[in-house]
């Protein structure tokens, strides 16, 4: 039908937040919210540019943006995350979500 369920809407909104964070479109208070692997250690890995999730001691914290943001962003293909504008990012992400929904 082309309608996202509540979990897909949540993931979509988190992905939009992470795009804004990646491209520094958020207010300054959000600038140091996430760390990449290259900021934690100095040796090169395939995941050097991936964001690191905050550790979770409770199950409740796994639903916060500090944990879900990097998890969702790192799972997106580079063709989506390297979009040049916010509108192309949203269009590519929605297309990918609908393709995934059609396959399942």
Secondary structure, DSSP 8 states (H G I E B T S, - for coil): -----HHHHHHHHHHHHHHHHHTT-S-GGGTTS-EEHHHH-SS--TTTTSEE----SSTGGGGSHHHHHHHHHHHS-HHHHT-SSHHHHHHHHHHHHHHHHHH-
